Amino acid sequence: MSIRGKVHAALSALLNVLLLPLRLLHGLLRFGVGILRSFLFWLCLIVAVIVVLVGYYVLADRETPLTTDSYVQAYVVQVAPQVAGQVMHVYVGEGDEVKKGAPLFELDTRPFEHKVSLLEAKLVETEQQVKQLYSQHAALKAEHERLTAEADYAREVHRQEEAIYKKDATTERRFLDALQKKKASLASVEKSARLIQHSQEALDAKIGKEHALIAEVKAQLAEARLNLGYSGVYAPCDGIITNLQLREGAFAHIGQAVLAVIDTGHWLIVANFREKGLERMRPGHPALVAFRGMPGRLWRARVLWVGSGVSQGQGVPSGLLPEVKDQTSWIPAEQRFQVRLALEHPAAVPLRVGMTGSVSVYIEPDGRLNKVTEAVHRVIAWLYYL
């Protein structure tokens, strides 16, 4: 290599050494700009997502309110006997499904049958007594007519004796005797009239067209027959037997519940919505329901009733000053109100009282957020698998 070439190579190497710090600085600057650009991108993306979520949150409460605070409710009928007695037969077991009118249990019928027999005999006796009252009344009227006739005769005899006595044609004794017989006859007639009145009042004691004595015994007999019918207890509705606390031989008391029947014909979904979500919600609005016990599925429902109040706002007069609770947070928690819904096809869902889940209600049939909220709700339903 010539001297000129060697010099050129030495100068190039020296230049590369001198430019190395500049190249390193340039690389660092490019790396920093890339990092800066990536940070701004993700920051903008996060801000945009937050804005979208906040906007959805605000609009969804008005158009498609959703809550994860809901549960299944059903009417539970407490079954208690209306008469007391010893249990002879129990026809159902815990968890049995029954139809309305199906026999549940039966009490000993013998005391009630005995009472019915006694009152049937008493009714016959009372009817005979009433017939005797009519016969006695007729006899009293006949006796009154006889006494009236005797009084008329005594009155006439007294008149004649009085006329003769005034002419001094008879003795005073005969005159006084006629007077006494007249008074006695009139008193007998008055007593007879009072007896007839008393008898008539006894006959006039009626309820409708029936004598009161007979009506009273018939009412007692009807009650006894009713109690006899109450000795058999039947299912008040279609449902499921639960909390069965009864065995044959036990003594059942009036009004003391011995089992409960879950009314499977009237299932309800109770959802607690934030108060902002109730502004436009009305009965009849469509809804979707997801249950934790059946994850991954949505069931169609309808709003039946929107709550009008909670116990927190109810004032109870006590004679004391009102109690004001301390606010523990700067922004107090939003109040929730009950909304009741009914499934469109409850028979297709194996419901249980107390099942929990989530509910979304759709205010507008073709609302702009309906699909979004339905998708969110479906994700929640799938998360119930966890």
C-alpha positions in Angstrom: 0.0 0.0 0.0 1.3 3.5 -0.8 2.0 6.1 1.7 -1.0 8.1 0.5 -3.3 5.1 1.0 -2.0 4.5 4.5 -2.6 8.1 5.4 -6.2 8.0 4.0 -7.0 4.8 6.1 -5.5 6.4 9.3 -7.6 9.5 8.8 -10.8 7.4 8.2 -10.2 5.4 11.4 -9.6 8.6 13.3 -12.8 10.1 11.9 -14.8 7.0 12.9 -13.5 7.2 16.4 -14.4 10.9 16.6 -17.9 10.3 15.2 -18.6 7.3 17.5 -20.0 9.5 20.4 -22.2 11.3 17.9 -23.6 8.1 16.5 -24.3 6.8 20.0 -26.1 10.1 20.9 -28.1 9.8 17.6 -29.1 6.3 18.5 -30.1 7.3 22.0 -32.2 10.1 20.6 -34.0 7.8 18.2 -34.7 5.3 20.9 -36.1 8.0 23.2 -38.3 9.4 20.5 -39.7 5.9 19.9 -40.4 5.5 23.6 -42.0 8.9 23.8 -44.2 8.2 20.8 -45.2 4.8 22.3 -46.1 6.3 25.7 -48.2 9.0 24.1 -50.0 6.5 22.0 -50.9 4.3 25.0 -51.8 7.3 27.1 -54.2 8.6 24.5 -55.6 5.1 24.1 -56.2 4.7 27.8 -57.8 8.2 28.0 -60.0 7.4 25.0 -61.1 4.1 26.6 -61.9 5.9 29.9 -64.0 8.5 28.0 -65.9 5.8 26.1 -66.6 3.8 29.3 -67.7 6.9 31.2 -70.0 7.9 28.3 -71.4 4.4 28.1 -71.9 4.3 31.9 -73.8 7.6 31.8 -76.0 6.7 28.9 -76.6 3.1 29.9 -78.2 4.1 33.2 -80.8 5.9 31.2 -81.3 3.6 28.2 -80.2 0.1 29.3 -79.8 0.0 33.1 -78.0 -3.1 34.4 -77.5 -4.5 37.9 -75.8 -7.6 39.3 -77.8 -7.3 42.5 -80.9 -9.5 41.9 -82.5 -12.7 43.2 -85.4 -15.0 42.6 -88.5 -14.7 44.8 -91.6 -16.7 45.0 -94.7 -16.7 47.2 -94.3 -19.1 50.1 -97.6 -20.3 51.6 -97.4 -21.4 55.2 -99.8 -24.3 55.7 -101.4 -24.6 59.1 -104.5 -26.5 60.1 -107.7 -24.6 60.9 -108.7 -27.1 63.6 -106.6 -28.9 66.2 -106.2 -32.6 66.2 -104.0 -35.7 66.0 -102.3 -36.3 62.7 -103.5 -39.6 61.2 -102.0 -39.5 57.7 -99.2 -37.5 56.0 -99.4 -37.8 52.2 -96.4 -35.7 51.1 -92.7 -35.6 51.7 -90.0 -32.9 51.7 -89.4 -31.6 48.2 -92.5 -33.2 46.6 -94.2 -31.3 43.8 -98.0 -31.0 44.3 -100.9 -29.7 42.4 -103.5 -27.4 43.9 -106.1 -29.3 45.9 -103.8 -32.4 46.4 -104.1 -33.8 50.0 -101.2 -32.9 52.3 -102.2 -34.4 55.6 -105.3 -35.5 57.5 -106.3 -35.2 61.2 -108.3 -37.7 63.2 -111.9 -37.2 62.0 -113.7 -39.0 64.8 -114.1 -36.1 67.2 -115.6 -33.9 64.4 -117.9 -36.7 63.2 -119.2 -37.2 66.8 -119.9 -33.5 67.0 -121.8 -33.6 63.7 -123.9 -36.5 64.9 -124.8 -34.8 68.1 -125.9 -31.6 66.3 -127.9 -33.6 63.8 -129.8 -35.1 66.7 -130.2 -31.7 68.3 -131.6 -30.3 65.1 -134.3 -32.9 65.0 -135.1 -32.2 68.7 -135.2 -28.4 68.1 -137.5 -28.8 65.1 -139.8 -30.8 67.3 -139.7 -28.1 70.0 -140.6 -25.5 67.5 -143.6 -27.6 66.4 -144.6 -27.8 70.0 -144.4 -24.1 70.2 -147.0 -23.8 67.4 -149.2 -26.3 69.1 -149.0 -24.5 72.5 -149.8 -21.3 70.8 -152.9 -22.7 69.2 -153.9 -24.2 72.6 -153.4 -20.8 74.3 -155.6 -19.1 71.7 -158.3 -21.7 72.2 -158.1 -21.2 75.9 -158.2 -17.4 75.5 -161.4 -17.7 73.5 -163.0 -19.9 76.2 -161.9 -17.4 78.9 -163.2 -14.5 76.9 -166.6 -16.2 76.6 -166.7 -16.8 80.3 -165.8 -13.2 80.9 -168.6 -12.0 78.7 -171.0 -14.3 80.6 -169.7 -13.1 84.0 -170.0 -9.5 82.8 -173.7 -10.0 81.7 -174.5 -11.8 85.0 -173.0 -8.9 86.9 -175.0 -6.4 84.9 -178.2 -8.2 85.7 -177.4 -8.7 89.4 -176.5 -5.0 89.6 -179.9 -4.0 88.1 -181.8 -6.3 90.5 -179.7 -5.2 93.5 -180.5 -1.5 92.8 -184.3 -2.5 93.0 -183.6 -4.3 96.3 -184.8 -7.5 94.7 -181.8 -9.6 95.5 -179.3 -9.9 98.3 -176.0 -8.0 98.5 -174.2 -11.4 98.7 -175.3 -12.5 95.2 -174.4 -9.1 93.8 -170.9 -9.2 95.3 -170.5 -12.8 94.1 -171.3 -11.8 90.5 -168.9 -8.8 90.8 -166.1 -11.1 92.0 -166.7 -13.6 89.2 -166.6 -10.7 86.6 -163.3 -9.5 87.9 -161.8 -13.0 88.0 -162.9 -13.7 84.5 -161.4 -10.4 83.2 -158.1 -11.1 85.0 -158.0 -14.6 83.4 -158.6 -13.1 80.0 -155.8 -10.6 80.5 -153.4 -13.3 81.6 -154.3 -15.5 78.7 -153.7 -12.5 76.3 -150.2 -12.0 77.7 -149.4 -15.7 77.4 -150.5 -15.6 73.8 -148.4 -12.5 73.2 -145.4 -14.3 74.8 -146.0 -17.4 72.7 -146.3 -15.3 69.6 -143.0 -13.5 70.3 -141.3 -16.8 70.7 -142.7 -17.9 67.3 -141.8 -14.6 65.7 -138.0 -15.0 66.6 -137.0 -15.9 63.1 -134.0 -15.4 60.8 -135.5 -15.0 57.3 -138.3 -17.6 57.2 -136.7 -19.9 59.7 -137.1 -20.0 63.4 -134.1 -18.7 65.4 -133.8 -21.9 67.4 -133.5 -24.0 64.3 -131.2 -21.5 62.6 -128.9 -21.6 65.6 -128.6 -25.3 65.6 -128.2 -25.4 61.8 -125.4 -22.8 62.1 -123.7 -25.0 64.8 -124.1 -28.0 62.5 -122.7 -26.2 59.6 -119.7 -25.2 61.6 -119.2 -28.8 62.8 -119.4 -30.0 59.2 -116.9 -27.3 58.2 -114.5 -28.4 60.9 -114.9 -32.0 59.8 -113.9 -30.8 56.3 -111.0 -28.9 57.8 -109.6 -32.1 59.2 -108.2 -32.8 55.7 -105.6 -30.2 54.6 -105.0 -29.7 50.9 -102.4 -27.9 48.8 -103.4 -24.2 48.4 -101.6 -23.9 45.0 -99.3 -25.7 42.6 -95.9 -25.9 44.3 -93.1 -27.6 46.1 -93.3 -28.9 49.7 -90.6 -27.5 52.0 -89.9 -27.2 55.7 -92.1 -30.2 56.5 -92.3 -30.5 60.3 -95.0 -33.1 60.6 -95.3 -36.8 61.3 -98.2 -39.2 61.9 -99.2 -39.3 65.5 -98.2 -35.7 66.2 -100.8 -33.2 67.5 -101.4 -30.2 65.2 -102.5 -26.9 66.7 -104.7 -24.3 65.1 -102.7 -21.7 63.1 -99.4 -23.3 63.8 -97.6 -23.9 60.4 -96.3 -27.4 59.9 -95.1 -27.1 56.3 -94.6 -24.5 53.6 -95.5 -24.6 49.9 -93.4 -22.7 47.4 -95.9 -21.3 44.8 -94.3 -22.4 41.5 -96.9 -20.6 39.5 -95.8 -17.1 40.4 -92.0 -16.7 40.2 -90.6 -13.2 40.5 -87.2 -11.7 39.8 -86.3 -8.9 42.2 -83.6 -6.6 41.0 -82.2 -3.7 43.0 -81.4 -0.8 40.5 -79.6 2.4 41.2 -82.0 5.3 41.3 -80.6 6.9 38.2 -81.7 3.9 36.2 -85.3 4.2 37.2 -86.0 7.6 35.5 -87.4 6.1 32.3 -88.1 2.5 33.4 -91.8 1.5 33.2 -93.8 -1.8 33.6 -93.8 -3.8 30.4 -90.2 -3.0 29.4 -88.2 -6.0 28.1 -85.3 -7.3 30.1 -82.7 -10.0 30.1 -81.8 -12.1 33.2 -78.7 -14.2 33.9 -78.4 -16.6 36.8 -75.3 -17.6 38.7 -76.7 -21.1 39.0 -77.0 -21.3 35.2 -74.0 -19.5 33.7 -73.6 -18.5 30.1 -77.3 -18.0 29.3 -79.6 -15.1 29.1 -83.4 -15.4 29.8 -86.0 -12.9 28.5 -88.2 -11.2 31.1 -90.6 -8.2 31.5 -90.8 -5.5 34.1 -93.8 -5.9 36.3 -93.4 -3.2 38.9 -91.0 -0.4 39.7 -90.4 0.4 43.4 -91.8 3.6 44.8 -89.8 3.7 48.0 -87.5 2.1 50.6 -87.5 2.0 54.4 -84.8 4.7 54.7 -87.2 7.3 53.6 -90.0 6.2 55.9 -90.7 8.5 58.8 -91.8 6.8 62.0 -93.3 9.1 64.7 -91.7 8.4 68.0 -92.0 11.7 69.9 -88.2 12.2 69.6 -86.1 14.4 67.4 -85.2 12.9 64.0 -81.9 10.9 63.8 -79.5 12.1 61.2 -76.8 9.5 60.2 -73.2 10.6 59.8 -72.0 10.8 56.2 -68.9 8.5 56.0 -67.9 9.5 52.5 -67.6 12.7 50.5 -70.0 11.3 47.9 -72.7 9.2 49.5 -73.7 5.9 48.1 -76.5 5.9 45.5 -79.8 4.6 46.7 -81.2 1.4 45.2 -84.8 0.6 44.6 -86.6 -2.8 44.0 -87.8 -3.7 40.5 -89.9 -6.8 40.1 -89.8 -8.8 36.8 -91.3 -12.0 35.5 -89.7 -14.4 33.1 -91.5 -14.9 29.8 -91.0 -18.7 30.0 -90.5 -19.6 33.7 -91.3 -23.3 33.2 -88.1 -23.6 31.0 -85.9 -22.4 33.9 -85.2 -24.6 37.0 -85.7 -21.8 39.5 -85.1 -21.8 43.2 -86.0 -19.2 45.8 -83.0 -17.0 46.5 -81.1 -17.7 43.3 -78.9 -14.7 42.4 -78.0 -13.2 39.1 -78.0 -10.0 37.0 -80.7 -8.1 35.1 -80.6 -5.6 32.2 -83.6 -3.6 31.1 -84.1 -2.1 27.7 -86.0 1.2 27.6 -86.2 1.5 23.8 -86.9 -1.4 21.5 -84.2 -0.3 19.1 -81.9 1.6 21.4 -78.4 2.5 20.3 -76.9 0.8 23.3 -79.1 -2.4 23.4 -76.6 -4.6 21.6 -73.7 -3.2 23.6 -75.4 -3.8 26.9 -76.6 -7.3 25.8 -72.9 -8.1 24.9 -71.7 -6.9 28.3 -74.5 -8.8 30.0 -73.5 -12.0 28.1 -69.9 -11.6 29.2 -71.1 -11.3 32.8 -73.2 -14.5 32.3 -70.1 -16.3 31.1 -68.1 -15.0 34.1 -70.5 -16.8 36.3 -68.6 -20.0 35.4 -65.8 -18.7 37.5 
